[in-house]
Amino acid sequence: MAKALRRKQYIAQDVEMIRSAAYEKLSGNAVKLLILMQTHWRLYEPIAYSVTEAQKSA
């Protein structure tokens, strides 16, 4: 039996946002946190990502 193909997931970031002055001022850890929060984002649901989880990832 063939192995089921797993669908890859991607995170999209708006180029305008990345080029903004505010984004450029973010620290490396802040950018990582933003990306990690995006992995937990779901339409119509609050982001369930704790400070403790963020600290473990940094």
N, CA, C and O of each residue as an XYZ file, in Angstrom:
232
protein
N       0.838     -1.177      0.000
C       0.000      0.000      0.000
C       0.885      1.243      0.000
O       1.845      1.337      0.764
N       0.556      2.168     -0.845
C       1.348      3.400     -0.976
C       1.162      4.299      0.238
O       0.082      4.377      0.822
N       2.244      4.972      0.597
C       2.206      5.904      1.718
C       1.387      7.139      1.327
O       1.530      7.656      0.219
N       0.546      7.598      2.221
C      -0.280      8.784      1.941
C       0.610     10.018      1.827
O       1.508     10.225      2.643
N       0.356     10.827      0.816
C       1.110     12.057      0.643
C       0.623     13.093      1.642
O      -0.579     13.319      1.785
N       1.554     13.709      2.322
C       1.207     14.734      3.297
C       1.250     16.094      2.634
O       2.217     16.436      1.953
N       0.205     16.861      2.834
C       0.125     18.190      2.232
C       0.996     19.152      3.029
O       0.873     19.235      4.251
N       1.873     19.877      2.348
C       2.740     20.854      3.006
C       1.948     22.100      3.356
O       1.016     22.490      2.653
N       2.344     22.713      4.464
C       1.719     23.954      4.875
C       2.724     25.080      4.704
O       3.926     24.888      4.887
N       2.224     26.250      4.353
C       3.074     27.404      4.113
C       2.556     28.610      4.884
O       1.371     28.703      5.202
N       3.460     29.523      5.174
C       3.100     30.785      5.803
C       3.388     31.885      4.797
O       4.486     31.956      4.245
N       2.410     32.738      4.559
C       2.596     33.862      3.640
C       2.753     35.143      4.447
O       2.014     35.392      5.400
N       3.724     35.945      4.049
C       3.894     37.254      4.670
C       3.842     38.306      3.571
O       4.473     38.172      2.522
N       3.080     39.345      3.840
C       2.898     40.428      2.893
C       4.220     41.174      2.691
O       4.855     41.590      3.660
N       4.628     41.342      1.439
C       5.880     42.024      1.124
C       5.854     43.461      1.625
O       6.870     43.975      2.094
N       4.710     44.107      1.530
C       4.577     45.482      2.026
C       4.883     45.546      3.521
O       5.535     46.478      3.992
N       4.405     44.542      4.260
C       4.661     44.497      5.690
C       6.157     44.290      5.955
O       6.734     44.966      6.807
N       6.774     43.375      5.241
C       8.197     43.084      5.438
C       9.058     44.308      5.133
O      10.096     44.506      5.765
N       8.645     45.115      4.190
C       9.411     46.310      3.807
C       9.097     47.526      4.682
O       9.721     48.577      4.536
N       8.136     47.380      5.586
C       7.742     48.526      6.408
C       8.819     48.867      7.434
O       9.617     48.014      7.824
N       8.828     50.122      7.863
C       9.793     50.584      8.868
C       9.585     49.857     10.194
O      10.553     49.530     10.881
N       8.339     49.607     10.551
C       8.043     48.926     11.813
C       8.609     47.506     11.816
O       9.173     47.063     12.816
N       8.458     46.794     10.698
C       8.963     45.415     10.610
C      10.490     45.413     10.655
O      11.094     44.556     11.300
N      11.100     46.356      9.981
C      12.566     46.435      9.965
C      13.138     46.705     11.350
O      14.278     46.334     11.629
N      12.361     47.349     12.222
C      12.820     47.657     13.572
C      12.653     46.486     14.545
O      13.163     46.537     15.664
N      11.945     45.439     14.130
C      11.725     44.295     15.010
C      13.039     43.566     15.284
O      13.911     43.482     14.419
N      13.163     43.047     16.490
C      14.344     42.234     16.819
C      14.199     40.859     16.148
O      13.126     40.504     15.661
N      15.264     40.122     16.134
C      15.224     38.770     15.564
C      14.221     37.884     16.274
O      13.493     37.126     15.633
N      14.179     37.978     17.608
C      13.220     37.176     18.373
C      11.780     37.591     18.090
O      10.885     36.746     18.081
N      11.546     38.879     17.860
C      10.194     39.354     17.553
C       9.729     38.803     16.202
O       8.562     38.444     16.047
N      10.637     38.735     15.231
C      10.290     38.180     13.913
C       9.974     36.694     14.053
O       9.014     36.201     13.460
N      10.787     35.976     14.841
C      10.531     34.548     15.074
C       9.172     34.347     15.730
O       8.421     33.448     15.349
N       8.854     35.188     16.721
C       7.575     35.088     17.407
C       6.418     35.337     16.442
O       5.407     34.635     16.486
N       6.562     36.323     15.581
C       5.527     36.610     14.590
C       5.278     35.385     13.702
O       4.128     35.026     13.447
N       6.336     34.758     13.243
C       6.206     33.574     12.389
C       5.572     32.420     13.168
O       4.689     31.736     12.649
N       6.015     32.201     14.406
C       5.437     31.125     15.211
C       3.963     31.370     15.494
O       3.165     30.433     15.499
N       3.596     32.631     15.730
C       2.180     32.947     15.953
C       1.368     32.670     14.694
O       0.217     32.240     14.781
N       1.953     32.911     13.529
C       1.248     32.640     12.283
C       0.990     31.142     12.108
O       0.003     30.758     11.480
N       1.859     30.294     12.653
C       1.632     28.853     12.544
C       0.442     28.413     13.388
O      -0.135     27.356     13.135
N       0.068     29.208     14.383
C      -1.063     28.892     15.253
C      -2.337     29.621     14.843
O      -3.386     29.409     15.453
N      -2.270     30.475     13.824
C      -3.424     31.271     13.420
C      -4.451     30.413     12.690
O      -4.107     29.623     11.810
N      -5.701     30.578     13.064
C      -6.821     29.919     12.383
C      -7.919     30.953     12.175
O      -8.188     31.776     13.050
N      -8.533     30.902     11.035
C      -9.619     31.820     10.720
C     -10.737     31.657     11.750
O     -11.161     30.538     12.038
N     -11.199     32.745     12.289
C     -12.314     32.802     13.237
C     -11.989     32.187     14.601
O     -12.905     31.856     15.354
N     -10.712     32.029     14.931
C     -10.336     31.516     16.243
C      -9.222     32.378     16.815
O      -8.356     32.839     16.071
N      -9.227     32.605     18.127
C      -8.113     33.345     18.717
C      -6.831     32.511     18.637
O      -6.880     31.282     18.583
N      -5.702     33.184     18.631
C      -4.428     32.478     18.585
C      -4.181     31.855     19.954
O      -4.137     32.557     20.965
N      -4.025     30.558     19.981
C      -3.769     29.830     21.227
C      -2.264     29.573     21.321
O      -1.787     28.477     21.026
N      -1.538     30.591     21.732
C      -0.078     30.486     21.819
C       0.355     31.235     23.061
O       0.187     32.452     23.138
N       0.904     30.535     24.028
C       1.213     31.147     25.306
C       2.593     31.789     25.330
O       3.437     31.507     24.479
N       2.808     32.642     26.299
C       4.106     33.281     26.505
C       5.151     32.207     26.796
O       6.289     32.304     26.337
N       4.770     31.196     27.550
C       5.685     30.106     27.891
C       6.132     29.372     26.634
O       7.314     29.061     26.490
N       5.201     29.091     25.720
C       5.548     28.436     24.458
C       6.507     29.306     23.647
O       7.454     28.806     23.041
N       6.252     30.594     23.647
C       7.106     31.523     22.898
C       8.514     31.550     23.482
O       9.494     31.583     22.738
N       8.620     31.537     24.797
C       9.927     31.561     25.439
C      10.722     30.287     25.151
O      11.945     30.334     25.016
N      10.033     29.160     25.058
C      10.702     27.904     24.744
C      11.230     27.907     23.317
O      12.257     27.288     23.037
N      10.538     28.599     22.406
C      10.925     28.627     20.996
C      12.025     29.636     20.696
O      12.733     29.504     19.697
N      12.174     30.636     21.547
C      13.143     31.702     21.288
C      14.563     31.274     21.554
O      15.489     32.065     21.380
